[in-house]
Amino acid sequence: MGDLTLPVYHGPISRQRCEDLLSRKGKDGSYLIRDSETIHGALCLCVYKQKVVYTYRILQSHTGQYTLQTSSGIEERFFKTLQDLVKHYKKRNKGLATHLRYSVKRKTLEELPSVTNDVDISEDTHDYENVESSDYVVVLPN
């Protein structure tokens, strides 16, 4: 699974953390990929549109190809790599709520240059998973 070095792949972040990241970006077509919380080994493509995060499950075939779990009537497409899948869904009218436009990369703040990708930004490491959402307040940067 060498594909998981993609900068838009965030690993095992929670759905709430994913929604926070996409909301902070705040642009329709913002997207990231994370591990599925419910299906071991599956991934989720999460796309932001009009303050809603749409989640599409990415499954891997026994041959190692990637596909989005689609609704009935939509042709299933297979891709050799996650990069190919992302590239395909950057085009309009491919069955998503909106096409992919703005990648949300892991462990970087938009204002910082990309050389900080390897830097651990402490706010990304807090574990809020076991906290009731009403027990903490998300403070967004100015």
ABEGO torsion letter per residue (X at the ends): XAAAABAABAEBBBAAAAAAAAAAAGBBGBBBBBBBAABBGBBBBBBBBGGBBBBBBBBBBAAGBBBBBBBBGBBBBBBABAAAAAAAAABBGAGBABBBABBBBBGBBAABBAAAAABBBAAAABBAAABBAAABBBBBBX
